[in-house]
């Protein structure tokens, strides 16, 4: 093997070693950051959907929400997103539907009707 070829090979091996060390440091840094700064309102993998709803309610007085829904309607589930939006799943009294409630403003901002 010539001297020029072995120098290029040595440079490539050193460069790849530096990339491996840098990548490992970045991976460890990301893991430490995610462990020390967990994301709120995220249910663990494999947890039931209700696990995310059991978080403490946001602080503040949001008043009363009046849902103008037909008789026989009942709440099938709730999900909160970032203390600003509450999704209320309704069933009975017609087709199943989801109502989106803007918590800070105390108003309905959207409705999703689920048809079979």
C-alpha positions as semicolon CSV with decimal commas, in nm:
position;residue;x (nm);y (nm);z (nm)
1;X;0,000;0,000;0,000
2;X;0,134;0,342;-0,084
3;X;0,193;0,613;0,175
4;X;-0,073;0,840;0,022
5;X;-0,346;0,571;0,043
6;X;-0,271;0,480;0,404
7;X;-0,278;0,848;0,509
8;X;-0,621;0,891;0,350
9;X;-0,746;0,574;0,521
10;X;-0,610;0,691;0,857
11;X;-0,779;1,031;0,811
12;X;-1,111;0,861;0,725
13;X;-1,091;0,635;1,033
14;X;-1,014;0,930;1,262
15;X;-1,299;1,133;1,108
16;X;-1,547;0,845;1,160
17;X;-1,429;0,806;1,520
18;X;-1,491;1,175;1,584
19;X;-1,840;1,141;1,433
20;X;-1,917;0,844;1,660
21;X;-1,808;1,032;1,972
22;X;-2,004;1,346;1,871
23;X;-2,318;1,143;1,794
24;X;-2,296;0,962;2,127
25;X;-2,263;1,293;2,314
26;X;-2,565;1,437;2,133
27;X;-2,771;1,126;2,213
28;X;-2,679;1,142;2,583
29;X;-2,756;1,516;2,589
30;X;-3,102;1,464;2,435
31;X;-3,182;1,185;2,682
32;X;-3,076;1,396;2,981
33;X;-3,282;1,692;2,853
34;X;-3,596;1,480;2,802
35;X;-3,563;1,318;3,143
36;X;-3,517;1,652;3,321
37;X;-3,790;1,833;3,119
38;X;-4,084;1,591;3,077
39;X;-4,369;1,694;2,848
40;X;-4,696;1,752;3,037
41;X;-5,026;1,585;2,946
42;X;-4,868;1,295;2,761
43;X;-4,990;0,952;2,862
44;X;-4,721;0,685;2,891
45;X;-4,705;0,424;2,619
46;X;-4,953;0,147;2,692
47;X;-5,157;0,357;2,937
48;X;-5,532;0,381;2,902
49;X;-5,666;0,696;2,732
50;X;-5,816;0,807;3,065
51;X;-5,468;0,833;3,218
52;X;-5,402;1,162;3,037
53;X;-5,729;1,310;3,162
54;X;-5,646;1,249;3,528
55;X;-5,396;1,535;3,536
56;X;-5,478;1,828;3,766
57;X;-5,721;2,076;3,615
58;X;-5,582;2,411;3,502
59;X;-5,596;2,692;3,753
60;X;-5,852;2,967;3,709
61;X;-6,227;3,008;3,708
62;X;-6,367;2,920;3,368
63;X;-6,732;2,958;3,463
64;X;-7,004;2,719;3,354
65;X;-7,022;2,557;3,016
66;X;-7,370;2,493;2,885
67;X;-7,388;2,228;2,616
68;X;-7,707;2,265;2,415
69;X;-7,744;1,896;2,335
70;X;-8,053;1,675;2,291
71;X;-8,199;1,469;2,576
72;X;-8,024;1,136;2,629
73;X;-7,679;1,279;2,559
74;X;-7,400;1,171;2,792
75;X;-7,029;1,247;2,812
76;X;-6,825;0,950;2,688
77;X;-6,482;1,103;2,745
78;X;-6,273;1,414;2,800
79;X;-5,926;1,516;2,681
80;X;-5,742;1,840;2,758
81;X;-5,474;1,998;2,540
82;X;-5,223;2,244;2,691
83;X;-5,467;2,402;2,941
84;X;-5,646;2,586;2,660
85;X;-5,868;2,334;2,483
86;X;-6,098;2,063;2,613
87;X;-6,238;1,797;2,380
88;X;-6,565;1,649;2,508
89;X;-6,680;1,326;2,345
90;X;-7,060;1,295;2,351
91;X;-7,282;1,000;2,265
92;X;-7,655;0,935;2,278
93;X;-7,925;1,176;2,167
94;X;-7,812;1,146;1,806
95;X;-7,487;1,057;1,630
96;X;-7,169;1,051;1,835
97;X;-6,988;1,384;1,835
98;X;-6,694;1,576;1,979
99;X;-6,726;1,931;2,111
100;X;-6,415;2,152;2,137
101;X;-6,428;2,398;2,427
102;X;-6,190;2,696;2,450
103;X;-6,118;2,708;2,825
104;X;-5,980;3,063;2,865
105;X;-6,270;3,218;2,673
106;X;-6,541;2,977;2,797
107;X;-6,691;2,909;2,456
108;X;-6,740;2,628;2,207
109;X;-6,495;2,666;1,917
110;X;-6,580;2,358;1,714
111;X;-6,795;2,049;1,676
112;X;-6,712;1,721;1,505
113;X;-7,002;1,491;1,417
114;X;-6,907;1,125;1,379
115;X;-7,129;0,947;1,129
116;X;-7,131;0,570;1,078
